[in-house]
């Protein structure tokens, strides 16, 4: 029996000082530790084995003040309302109230792009998000085709998702099942170069199902040095996930 009154298992979530703490078993871990998962907005308490999960849970309880401080540093949820301007693939896009169904209006001259949508509150916000998803799918379909052509790879199916654990995923083609790539629609809120890096990353997986030297060579051929883009996602990813929450 653990200090929390029950047996603990990998993946359990605990409440510590009002914060979510997720327990994780990692066989390569050398000690019990805590870290902040900025994307999921939760604390991860890692133990080298399931037997030491109670120790990890107790450690989290003892570090309650640290946990509260780290979570307080995360970006606040960003609501969606008419009149605000967001960045869409690195360019300003104004959100406007309208009497008609949601629509994306490309930039014209000195006027920025616009998303117009009807309704208020959650109705307006959901319509804006649906429009961003459509624009994200359009851009990622184009960039996937571009990178696949450069690599000589067959074009996979492309879709968007709202996963918190990853920015993209690639399923290689199998007999009777074509390859598929999925992208987080929230990448539409990042600079174009960052989103394009993720597209190149996933397309490179069509040729290399690993992160070895040949894989990174493909990525560098497509977008050059990937390190600044990866650093941007580490620094700003939590802000993207706070949008519309």
C-alpha distance (Angstrom), angle and dihedral (degrees) to the residues before:
residue distance angle dihedral
X1 . . .
X2 3.81 . .
X3 3.78 129.7 .
X4 3.80 86.5 -101.3
X5 3.82 92.0 63.1
X6 3.80 99.7 -104.5
X7 3.77 143.1 55.6
X8 3.79 113.4 -79.0
X9 3.78 128.4 -138.3
X10 3.79 138.3 -171.6
X11 3.80 108.7 -80.0
X12 3.81 96.6 24.4
X13 3.79 115.0 142.1
X14 3.80 120.7 -142.7
X15 3.78 133.4 -169.3
X16 3.80 112.0 -124.9
X17 3.81 116.0 174.7
X18 3.80 89.3 -24.4
X19 3.80 93.0 -52.2
X20 3.80 129.0 113.9
X21 3.82 114.0 -113.9
X22 3.81 116.7 -172.6
X23 3.79 118.4 -156.3
X24 3.78 117.2 -137.4
X25 3.79 133.0 -176.7
X26 3.80 114.1 -148.2
X27 3.80 114.8 177.1
X28 3.81 91.5 -157.4
X29 3.79 93.7 54.1
X30 3.78 112.7 111.0
X31 3.79 96.8 -159.3
X32 3.78 144.4 3.7
X33 3.81 110.8 -77.1
X34 3.81 145.1 166.6
X35 3.78 128.6 -137.6
X36 3.77 137.1 170.6
X37 3.80 116.8 -115.5
X38 3.82 97.9 -153.0
X39 3.79 93.9 -172.1
X40 3.81 96.3 53.6
X41 3.81 92.1 33.4
X42 3.78 92.8 -130.3
X43 3.79 140.5 109.1
X44 3.81 119.6 -109.8
X45 3.80 117.6 -148.8
X46 3.80 108.2 -162.2
X47 3.80 126.9 -160.6
X48 3.83 128.8 -176.7
X49 3.82 90.9 -129.1
X50 3.79 141.0 8.9
X51 3.79 88.4 -107.5
X52 3.81 89.4 65.1
X53 3.81 96.9 48.5
X54 3.84 91.7 101.1
X55 3.80 87.2 55.9
X56 3.82 90.2 51.6
X57 3.81 90.9 48.9
X58 3.80 91.6 49.8
X59 3.80 90.4 47.7
X60 3.81 89.7 53.9
X61 3.79 90.4 50.4
X62 3.80 90.8 51.1
X63 3.82 90.4 50.5
X64 3.81 95.1 49.3
X65 3.80 92.9 126.6
X66 3.82 91.8 52.2
X67 3.81 89.8 49.0
X68 3.80 93.1 52.4
X69 3.82 91.4 48.2
X70 3.81 93.9 50.0
X71 3.80 93.8 48.6
X72 3.81 90.8 47.5
X73 3.81 88.4 59.6
X74 3.81 92.7 61.3
X75 3.81 119.2 103.0
X76 3.77 114.1 -91.9
X77 3.78 118.3 -112.5
X78 3.78 110.4 -85.2
X79 3.79 114.6 -137.8
X80 3.80 121.4 -149.1
X81 3.80 119.0 -125.8
X82 3.81 140.0 152.6
X83 3.79 113.9 -84.6
X84 3.78 97.7 35.1
X85 3.79 123.1 115.1
X86 3.79 121.5 -140.3
X87 3.79 132.8 -175.2
X88 3.78 113.2 -109.2
X89 3.80 111.9 -169.4
X90 3.79 87.6 -24.2
X91 3.80 98.0 -49.4
X92 3.82 128.7 99.4
X93 3.78 117.9 -98.1
X94 3.80 121.7 -175.1
X95 3.81 121.3 -144.8
X96 3.79 114.8 -139.6
X97 3.78 136.9 -177.5
X98 3.81 114.8 -120.3
X99 3.77 140.8 171.8
X100 3.81 92.9 -128.4
X101 3.80 134.5 68.4
X102 3.80 118.2 -72.1
X103 3.78 115.2 -73.9
X104 3.81 138.0 174.3
X105 3.80 115.2 -131.4
X106 3.83 114.3 -164.0
X107 3.81 119.3 -134.1
X108 3.80 115.0 -84.1
X109 3.79 120.0 -162.3
X110 3.79 109.3 -50.4
X111 3.80 91.8 -14.3
X112 3.83 115.0 100.7
X113 3.76 124.0 -129.5
X114 3.81 115.7 -83.1
X115 3.78 138.4 -154.1
X116 3.78 112.7 -156.5
X117 3.79 121.2 -168.3
X118 3.78 138.6 161.6
X119 3.76 129.8 -126.4
X120 3.77 133.9 46.5
X121 3.79 137.4 -95.2
X122 3.79 114.0 -10.6
X123 3.82 92.2 1.3
X124 3.80 91.5 58.6
X125 3.82 93.0 41.7
X126 3.80 93.9 50.4
X127 3.80 91.3 48.8
X128 3.81 90.3 51.9
X129 3.80 91.9 49.2
X130 3.80 91.7 49.9
X131 3.80 88.9 52.3
X132 3.80 92.3 49.1
X133 3.80 89.2 50.5
X134 3.81 91.0 53.6
X135 3.79 91.1 50.0
X136 3.81 90.9 46.1
X137 3.80 90.9 52.0
X138 3.80 91.0 49.8
X139 3.80 93.8 50.5
X140 3.79 95.3 42.7
X141 3.79 91.9 48.1
X142 3.82 88.9 54.4
X143 3.80 94.8 45.7
X144 3.80 92.9 45.4
X145 3.80 90.0 53.6
X146 3.81 90.2 47.5
X147 3.82 94.6 51.2
X148 3.80 94.2 41.5
X149 3.80 89.6 54.0
X150 3.80 90.2 51.4
X151 3.81 91.1 49.9
X152 3.79 95.9 41.8
X153 3.79 89.2 -121.6
X154 3.78 126.4 145.5
X155 3.80 113.2 -103.8
X156 3.84 111.6 -103.7
X157 3.77 127.3 -153.3
X158 3.81 111.6 -87.0
X159 3.81 128.9 -147.9
X160 3.80 139.7 156.6
X161 3.79 129.3 -123.1
X162 3.81 141.0 176.0
X163 3.79 100.9 -125.8
X164 3.80 118.7 154.9
X165 3.79 97.3 -160.3
X166 3.81 99.1 60.8
X167 3.79 142.2 14.8
X168 3.77 94.9 -138.2
X169 3.78 142.9 -1.1
X170 3.79 134.0 -156.9
X171 3.78 126.9 -155.4
X172 3.81 110.5 -167.0
X173 3.75 120.2 -133.0
X174 3.79 118.7 -92.0
X175 3.80 131.7 -176.8
X176 3.79 105.8 -68.8
X177 3.81 92.6 2.5
X178 3.82 118.9 81.9
X179 3.79 122.4 -143.6
X180 3.81 117.2 -90.0
X181 3.80 134.2 -163.4
X182 3.79 124.4 -164.8
X183 3.80 126.1 -166.7
X184 3.78 132.5 -165.9
X185 3.80 107.0 -110.2
X186 3.81 87.8 -142.5
X187 3.79 88.6 75.0
X188 3.80 84.9 77.8
X189 3.82 85.0 74.2
X190 3.82 91.5 58.5
X191 3.82 128.5 79.8
X192 3.79 112.8 -76.6
X193 3.82 91.7 -114.8
X194 3.81 91.3 56.0
X195 3.80 93.6 48.4
X196 3.80 90.1 46.1
X197 3.80 90.4 52.6
X198 3.81 89.4 57.3
X199 3.81 89.5 50.0
X200 3.80 90.5 51.0
X201 3.82 90.6 46.4
X202 3.80 93.3 54.0
X203 3.82 93.4 43.3
X204 3.81 89.9 52.3
X205 3.80 87.4 57.8
X206 3.79 88.3 64.1
X207 3.81 85.7 71.6
X208 3.80 101.4 28.9
X209 3.81 121.4 33.5
X210 3.79 92.8 -162.0
X211 3.80 142.2 50.4
X212 3.78 96.3 -106.5
X213 3.81 128.2 133.2
X214 3.81 94.5 -83.4
X215 3.80 90.8 52.5
X216 3.81 93.2 52.4
X217 3.79 90.0 44.7
X218 3.81 88.7 59.5
X219 3.81 91.2 48.6
X220 3.82 92.1 49.9
X221 3.80 90.5 49.5
X222 3.80 89.6 55.1
X223 3.82 103.2 40.7
X224 3.80 108.4 3.2
X225 3.81 119.6 -131.5
X226 3.79 107.2 16.4
X227 3.81 96.9 -172.1
X228 3.84 97.4 89.6
X229 3.79 90.8 51.4
X230 3.80 93.1 49.2
X231 3.80 89.8 47.8
X232 3.82 90.8 51.2
X233 3.80 91.5 53.8
X234 3.79 92.1 48.7
X235 3.80 91.1 50.6
X236 3.82 99.8 39.6
X237 3.80 104.5 25.6
X238 3.79 93.9 97.6
X239 3.81 90.0 54.7
X240 3.80 91.3 53.9
X241 3.79 90.8 50.7
X242 3.81 91.0 49.4
X243 3.80 91.2 60.2
X244 3.78 110.9 110.4
X245 3.81 94.5 -2.6
